[in-house]
Amino acid sequence: MSRGILILDYGSQYTRLIARKVRELQVYSEIVPWNAPRERFERFEPCGIILSGGPSSVYEPNAPTLPPYVLESGIPVLGICYGMQLLAHALGGVVSGTTKREYGPAELEVTEPESPLFDALPGRMKVWMSHGDRVERLPEGMIGIARSGNSPYAAIAMPGRSLYGLQFHPEVAHTPLGKQILGNFLFQVCRCKKNWTTESFIDRAIREISERVGNERVLCGLSGGVDSSVTAALLHRAIGDRLITVFVDHGLLRAGERNEVVRTFEETMGVHLVVRDASNEFLDDLKGVTDPEEKRKRIGRRFVRVFEETARKLQDSVGKIRFLAQGTLYPDVIESAGASTRTARTIKTHHNVGGLPKEMDFELLEPLRFLFKDEVRRVGKELGLPDRIVWRHPFPGPGLAIRILGEVTRQRLDTLRQADRIFLEELEAAGLYREVAQAFAVLLPVKTVGVMGDGRTYADVVALRAVTTDDFMTADWARLPYDLLETVSRRIVNEVPGVNRVVYDTTSKPPGTIEWE
């Protein structure tokens, strides 16, 4: 990828949002650590650079600095929050702490309406601030182009060199016109081209896969989730029957998932699919285990053994398989790289259930490694995958084992499957499935007293969880309609044997997590 926007990450919680907003404007963007080597910049050949915000103060010892190539390159630069302060500081300006900090909404007054950054925008607009430092004196040649109540230099520019800074965050939803400001930087200042589209990505990915794979075979682990499904569909489009997909049924799946995968990939798309039923082996490993971390470890170890065994049998029958494909996404790549110059990346395991065996000699293919989740969904739609897969909620690799608190047994799995199916059915019937980011049921390790008919019951409790989120780093509990919750609760109690009580989780992340274990 090249000729897009290179984003230098200084540790802001909003850095990914910058990348997403740029891509929504159909310009490719890539995040690199602020101290990435010059070669990374030269290889990318950006049409512009964005400096993210961050928690540091530019005047502190050991604070992140501005790489020399940023100013030496002569290409346009936009600094956001810490990035703006760093830009001003590097050019000789003065940045200091202020007793009047700005956190939250503020009104921006544009003082230089002729600036291309504010082209076709109003003279006053709402923006989102989050800073304790501010620029007190501008470097020579730099001017203020907007101000706020507490920031005399809420936006700055050095027009002759196409250097710009914003004290506020244009990438967040709380800056309503932020996307237009970013668009002005991309198209008015950087002269970027709109060449990042779903169609262009698919065409480029197919070409690159075909060139790299040649006449070799590719093995792809298929979980039924959107990431692995889109990976498989893209590979099948590129190399056809040289793709072999493996679906490991560990017996911890939601209701109907195995049949859904077989119907979609084998029967409808004609993909070479190998289904390995290892449910007995996984359940034997989980007997008597209640600790969630121990569950994950045992499931991970078993998955590795099953996948390795299946791969070896396949190679015995079809010959050498050179490549292994995984549905790694861009957030995984960012997290693996961290805020350092490390170039090694961590292989994404089967949705975090276990690492791949070191002795398995594969070259790794990660065709989605530069995409965000929303982009993956669009690619899936373009490739013809059904909505029920494209919009499927995330599902943990260890499956229902970590949604059963306590020991995992066949009976408890059946109970949870039924309850979870009812919850998702009613969400879909209400038209709310795609309104929430993730929804599921949890089987608790407690029993409560209830009354059914004329008799006393002492039965299980099911908890319902539904959240809304953009990035899964933070999440809020979904405000589902009471009538819907009542219907789900009534159906579960009436239709699922052994359950007499249903509760709804109203905990956000943080302090809670999305999953219960």
PEURUR-V836014 format. One record per run of one state. SS is the DSSP state (H for helix, E for strand, C for the rest). FROM is the first residue (numbers start at 1). LEN is the number of residues. If there is no record, write none. Layout:
ss: (SS/SS)
from: (FROM/FROM)
len: (LEN/LEN)
This chain:
ss: (C/E/C/H/C/E/C/H/C/E/C/H/C/E/C/H/C/E/C/H/C/E/C/E/C/E/H/C/E/C/H/C/H/C/E/C/H/E/C/H/C/E/C/H/C/H/C/E/C/H/C/E/C/H/C/H/C/H/C/E/C/H/C/H/C/E/C/E/C/E/C/H/C/E/C/E/C)
from: (1/5/10/15/25/29/34/38/45/48/52/68/73/77/81/82/91/94/111/116/119/124/138/143/148/155/159/162/163/167/178/190/198/214/218/222/226/243/250/257/269/272/278/279/286/292/319/323/326/330/338/363/366/373/383/387/391/399/403/404/405/410/430/433/436/438/453/455/469/475/478/482/496/499/505/509/510)
len: (4/5/5/10/4/5/4/7/3/4/16/5/4/4/1/9/3/17/5/3/5/14/5/5/7/4/3/1/4/11/12/8/16/4/4/4/17/7/7/12/3/6/1/7/6/27/4/3/4/8/25/3/7/10/4/4/8/4/1/1/5/20/3/3/2/15/2/14/6/3/4/14/3/6/4/1/8)
